[in-house]
Amino acid sequence: MRIAGYRAFVRRQHCLAARTDRTHRCVGAREAHHIREHAEAAYAAKPGDEHCVCLCQQAHNDYHHLGHEGFLRHYNVTEFDLWNEKLRVMAEYVELAVSRIPTR
């Protein structure tokens, strides 16, 4: 599922790698990374935006170079961290969207 404006919202979050690995110094722009391992999409299809987390450009490149498991080990990230971050960002986005609905 594509959600208008959601990826831009994800990019405004802090890099997940920097949050879990205190020695990591972000390099490059923040990017919305789609976690394929959590999606039910076909392998070649990009997962929906609800499977995004924010990574700096360096961490995002490392994810694609190291693979999912290698990235988790390298940046001391757990599956729980990924799921928790996805849910936290989605909840914050929904809360912001709901707060902008005009009341009568």
Secondary structure, DSSP 8 states (H G I E B T S, - for coil): ---TTHHHHHHTS--HHHHH-TT----S-EEEEE-GGG--S-TTS---GGGEEEEEHHHHHHHHHHHHHHHHHHTT--HHHHHHHHHHHHHHHHHHHHHTS---
